[in-house]
Amino acid sequence: MDHYRQGFVGAICDKEDVKKLMGELSMPVFGAAAYGLSGSGEGKLSLPFKSLLKFDAGFGPAERQTTGDCVSHSTRNAIDITRSVEIDIKGEREEFVARGATEGIYQSRGHRGQGMTCSGATRYVHQNGGILIRKNYGDVDLSEYDSALGAKHRIPNNIYTTEAK
């Protein structure tokens, strides 16, 4: 906590933007989307990340952040865990081709400083940009984590319009 008190910036809370986002989403609160699940997991252990490990054995320590992009990492992780649970447990017919890339999410933050709002990351992946996966797109190589690509806005716009899912 001392790092944050001394000016370190990570996740930025924009209360007004959170209120705005909640009004934009069709299911802004988990309880509304999961109606009827109350108590269904009582006494049970839920480990959804284990589904992701089936598709991405390096999940976790493989990509240590090198800039203030923790929000893009947590957003990508939530998406990757959701994708893997949908395939592994729900049996949805989609393919887990590769881990999601954090750089596109981080680039969407609207400034070149450190940190990002959680509401901004959510809005971006849900409404505006989707998610890019780890691969070489020709114009930009996202096959390996490179924080400078998102931090310095080095991902060309055409990648988003043709590739984001």
C-alpha positions in Angstrom: 0.0 0.0 0.0 2.9 2.4 0.6 3.7 2.3 -3.1 0.2 3.6 -3.9 0.4 6.3 -1.2 3.7 7.4 -2.8 2.1 7.9 -6.2 2.2 4.5 -7.8 -0.7 4.1 -10.2 -2.4 0.8 -11.2 -6.1 0.4 -11.4 -7.9 3.8 -11.5 -11.4 4.0 -10.1 -13.6 6.5 -12.0 -16.9 6.4 -10.1 -18.8 8.4 -12.6 -17.7 6.2 -15.5 -18.6 3.1 -13.5 -22.2 4.5 -13.1 -22.3 5.3 -16.8 -21.1 1.8 -17.7 -23.7 0.1 -15.4 -26.4 1.9 -17.3 -25.0 0.7 -20.6 -24.7 -3.0 -19.9 -27.8 -5.3 -20.2 -26.7 -7.4 -17.2 -24.5 -5.0 -15.1 -24.8 -7.0 -11.9 -23.8 -10.7 -11.6 -26.9 -11.5 -9.5 -29.2 -10.5 -12.3 -27.4 -12.8 -14.8 -27.1 -15.7 -12.3 -30.6 -15.6 -10.9 -31.4 -18.8 -9.0 -27.8 -19.7 -8.3 -27.9 -18.4 -4.7 -26.7 -21.2 -2.4 -26.0 -23.7 -5.2 -22.3 -23.7 -4.5 -22.6 -23.9 -0.8 -20.0 -26.3 0.6 -18.4 -26.8 -2.8 -15.0 -25.6 -4.0 -15.0 -23.8 -7.4 -11.7 -23.5 -9.2 -12.5 -22.1 -12.7 -8.9 -21.4 -13.4 -8.3 -25.1 -13.6 -10.2 -25.1 -16.9 -7.9 -22.5 -18.3 -4.8 -24.6 -17.3 -6.1 -27.3 -19.6 -5.8 -24.9 -22.6 -2.9 -22.7 -21.3 -0.6 -24.5 -19.0 1.5 -21.4 -18.6 -1.3 -19.3 -17.2 -0.3 -17.2 -14.2 3.5 -16.6 -14.0 4.1 -16.7 -17.8 3.4 -13.0 -18.3 4.7 -10.7 -15.5 3.6 -7.1 -16.2 6.3 -4.7 -17.0 4.3 -1.4 -16.9 1.1 -0.2 -15.2 -1.1 -2.5 -17.2 -2.5 -4.7 -14.3 -6.1 -3.9 -15.4 -5.6 -5.2 -18.9 -4.0 -8.4 -17.4 -6.9 -9.0 -15.0 -9.5 -8.3 -17.8 -7.7 -10.7 -20.2 -7.5 -13.3 -17.4 -11.2 -13.0 -16.7 -12.0 -13.4 -20.4 -9.6 -16.4 -20.8 -11.1 -18.1 -17.8 -14.6 -17.5 -19.0 -13.7 -18.9 -22.5 -12.1 -22.0 -21.1 -15.0 -22.7 -18.7 -17.5 -22.3 -21.5 -15.5 -24.9 -23.6 -14.4 -27.3 -20.8 -17.5 -27.4 -18.5 -20.4 -26.0 -20.5 -19.3 -27.9 -23.7 -19.6 -24.9 -26.0 -18.4 -25.5 -29.5 -15.6 -23.0 -29.8 -11.8 -23.4 -29.9 -9.3 -22.0 -27.4 -6.7 -21.0 -30.0 -4.4 -18.9 -27.8 -4.2 -16.8 -24.7 -5.7 -13.4 -25.0 -3.4 -10.4 -25.5 -3.3 -7.6 -23.0 -1.8 -5.0 -25.2 -4.9 -4.0 -27.2 -6.9 -3.6 -24.0 -4.2 -1.4 -22.5 -3.8 0.7 -25.7 -7.6 1.6 -25.4 -7.1 3.5 -22.1 -7.3 6.9 -23.8 -4.0 8.3 -22.4 -0.3 7.5 -22.5 0.3 7.5 -18.8 0.4 4.5 -16.4 -2.8 2.8 -15.2 -6.3 2.2 -16.5 -9.8 2.2 -15.3 -11.6 -1.1 -14.8 -14.7 0.4 -16.4 -12.7 1.5 -19.4 -11.3 -2.0 -19.9 -14.8 -3.5 -19.5 -16.4 -1.1 -22.0 -13.6 -1.7 -24.5 -13.8 -5.5 -24.6 -17.6 -5.6 -24.3 -18.6 -2.9 -26.6 -15.8 -1.5 -28.7 -12.8 -3.7 -29.3 -13.3 -7.3 -28.2 -10.1 -9.2 -27.5 -7.0 -10.0 -29.6 -5.3 -13.3 -29.1 -1.6 -14.0 -28.8 -0.4 -14.4 -32.4 1.6 -12.6 -35.1 -0.8 -10.4 -37.1 1.8 -9.4 -39.7 1.5 -5.6 -38.9 2.2 -6.3 -35.2 3.4 -9.4 -33.4 1.4 -10.1 -30.3 2.6 -13.7 -29.9 4.6 -12.7 -26.8 3.8 -10.1 -24.2 5.3 -6.7 -25.0 3.9 -3.9 -22.8 5.4 -1.2 -25.0 3.0 -2.1 -27.8 0.0 -1.1 -25.8 1.7 1.6 -23.7 3.0 3.5 -26.8 -0.1 2.9 -29.0 1.8 0.7 -31.5 -1.1 -1.6 -32.5 -2.5 -0.4 -35.9 -6.2 0.3 -36.0 -6.7 -2.2 -38.9 -5.8 -5.1 -36.6 -8.8 -4.2 -34.4 -11.3 -4.0 -37.2 -10.3 -7.2 -38.9 -9.1 -9.4 -36.0 -10.7 -8.6 -32.6 -13.2 -11.2 -31.4 
